[in-house]
Amino acid sequence: MFPRRQKCPFTKDGVLKEEHEQAAVVAFLREKYPDALFTIAPNGMKLPPSVAIRLSRTGYRAGTPDLCIYEPRGGFFGLFVEMKITRGGVVSKAQSEFIAALNARGYKAIICAGAGAARLCIAEYMEAKK
């Protein structure tokens, strides 16, 4: 697939990068639940300082989960998913606090290690009764 000495650009030490894990989850959402209302937060993107400042000024908060699904199910107002790589992902204090605050307000907020785990959790959530 790749020349012997060249590393795969989609992995970090043999593990898919979080961005690629998240892209797989978004593709799954678009295919399986095409009418679902969702968006992403620009977390982990390398942004010029001026853009990061503008995001902060206009309301972006550190710790916002990566994927925000605005579909009520199973007694929750929506599902928020913090994506991590399958091995070695670290949850920051801001992420933990944001997730706790969402859960306290009637949303379901979860942390998923890898696209497979996220797809399972999303499917379980989306198939619950409204």
DRENLUM-548820 format. One record per residue (C-alpha): x, y, z; residue number from 1. Coordinates in nm, 4 decimals. Layout:
# residues N
((X,Y,Z),NUM)
...
This chain:
# residues 130
((0.0000,0.0000,0.0000),1)
((0.2699,0.2496,0.1042),2)
((0.6386,0.2172,0.0198),3)
((0.8266,0.0304,0.2900),4)
((0.9890,0.3318,0.4569),5)
((0.6887,0.5660,0.4280),6)
((0.4366,0.5710,0.7101),7)
((0.0662,0.5723,0.6382),8)
((-0.0440,0.9403,0.6582),9)
((-0.3699,0.8444,0.8321),10)
((-0.2143,0.6827,1.1353),11)
((-0.0139,0.7762,1.4366),12)
((0.1888,0.4778,1.5536),13)
((-0.0464,0.2415,1.3710),14)
((-0.3627,0.3987,1.5179),15)
((-0.6016,0.6005,1.3033),16)
((-0.5893,0.9720,1.3779),17)
((-0.8915,1.1107,1.5599),18)
((-0.9844,1.3184,1.2550),19)
((-1.0159,1.0054,1.0408),20)
((-1.2091,0.8196,1.3102),21)
((-1.4518,1.1131,1.3264),22)
((-1.4837,1.1323,0.9460),23)
((-1.5863,0.7646,0.9436),24)
((-1.8537,0.8365,1.2059),25)
((-1.9871,1.1347,1.0100),26)
((-2.0070,0.9197,0.6938),27)
((-2.1993,0.6582,0.8953),28)
((-2.4403,0.9220,1.0296),29)
((-2.5019,1.0664,0.6833),30)
((-2.5702,0.7238,0.5363),31)
((-2.7705,0.5587,0.8149),32)
((-2.9568,0.8667,0.9466),33)
((-2.9711,1.1132,0.6544),34)
((-3.2344,1.3311,0.8219),35)
((-3.0493,1.3634,1.1529),36)
((-2.9599,1.7175,1.2515),37)
((-2.5965,1.7299,1.3602),38)
((-2.2810,1.9330,1.3390),39)
((-1.9232,1.9164,1.4600),40)
((-1.7074,2.1431,1.6738),41)
((-1.3767,2.2603,1.5237),42)
((-1.1784,2.0800,1.7928),43)
((-0.8192,1.9802,1.7361),44)
((-0.7866,2.1661,1.4086),45)
((-0.4698,2.3608,1.3503),46)
((-0.6080,2.7118,1.3116),47)
((-0.4278,3.0406,1.2649),48)
((-0.4285,3.2391,1.5917),49)
((-0.6598,3.5020,1.4417),50)
((-0.9245,3.2371,1.3637),51)
((-0.8932,3.0806,1.7095),52)
((-0.9440,3.4243,1.8663),53)
((-1.2492,3.4880,1.6480),54)
((-1.3982,3.1500,1.7433),55)
((-1.3493,3.2246,2.1114),56)
((-1.4989,3.5741,2.0794),57)
((-1.8021,3.4399,1.8964),58)
((-1.8801,3.1740,2.1555),59)
((-1.6725,2.8613,2.1028),60)
((-1.5795,2.6951,2.4335),61)
((-1.2913,2.4600,2.4974),62)
((-1.4151,2.1153,2.5868),63)
((-1.7091,2.1163,2.3456),64)
((-1.7636,1.7564,2.2302),65)
((-1.6598,1.6772,1.8732),66)
((-1.9991,1.5682,1.7433),67)
((-2.3311,1.7295,1.8365),68)
((-2.6474,1.5413,1.7371),69)
((-2.9653,1.7423,1.7917),70)
((-3.2125,1.4551,1.7964),71)
((-3.4169,1.3808,2.1116),72)
((-3.4262,1.0120,2.2026),73)
((-3.4810,0.7980,2.5099),74)
((-3.5577,1.0921,2.7382),75)
((-3.2516,1.2928,2.6297),76)
((-3.2557,1.6214,2.4358),77)
((-2.9627,1.5224,2.2128),78)
((-2.6390,1.3253,2.1923),79)
((-2.2907,1.4704,2.2186),80)
((-1.9904,1.2531,2.1317),81)
((-1.6313,1.3229,2.2274),82)
((-1.4122,1.1230,1.9889),83)
((-1.0830,0.9719,2.0960),84)
((-0.8422,0.7485,1.9110),85)
((-0.8732,0.3781,1.9871),86)
((-0.5561,0.3749,2.1990),87)
((-0.4017,0.6538,2.3984),88)
((-0.6726,0.9201,2.3760),89)
((-0.6734,1.1588,2.6703),90)
((-0.9792,1.3437,2.8016),91)
((-0.8942,1.6965,2.9132),92)
((-1.0358,1.8628,3.2248),93)
((-1.2366,2.1032,3.0048),94)
((-1.3855,1.8087,2.8123),95)
((-1.4773,1.6218,3.1318),96)
((-1.6422,1.9315,3.2762),97)
((-1.8349,2.0075,2.9553),98)
((-1.9591,1.6478,2.9292),99)
((-2.0699,1.6507,3.2941),100)
((-2.2547,1.9798,3.2389),101)
((-2.4348,1.8419,2.9321),102)
((-2.5385,1.5261,3.1170),103)
((-2.6665,1.7366,3.4090),104)
((-2.8846,1.9350,3.1659),105)
((-3.0649,1.6381,3.0112),106)
((-2.8391,1.5601,2.7180),107)
((-2.6514,1.2362,2.6692),108)
((-2.2802,1.3116,2.6410),109)
((-2.0318,1.0287,2.5929),110)
((-1.6690,0.9583,2.5126),111)
((-1.5978,0.7015,2.2404),112)
((-1.2625,0.5421,2.1654),113)
((-1.2671,0.4941,1.7897),114)
((-1.5215,0.5022,1.5102),115)
((-1.6536,0.1521,1.5843),116)
((-1.7492,0.2401,1.9405),117)
((-1.9027,0.5699,1.8297),118)
((-2.1127,0.4045,1.5577),119)
((-2.2473,0.1501,1.8085),120)
((-2.3344,0.4179,2.0652),121)
((-2.4960,0.6427,1.8047),122)
((-2.7020,0.3583,1.6583),123)
((-2.8196,0.2539,2.0053),124)
((-2.9138,0.6147,2.0840),125)
((-3.0866,0.6813,1.7498),126)
((-3.2900,0.3598,1.7685),127)
((-3.4288,0.4470,2.1142),128)
((-3.7844,0.5743,2.1384),129)
((-3.8331,0.9453,2.0954),130)
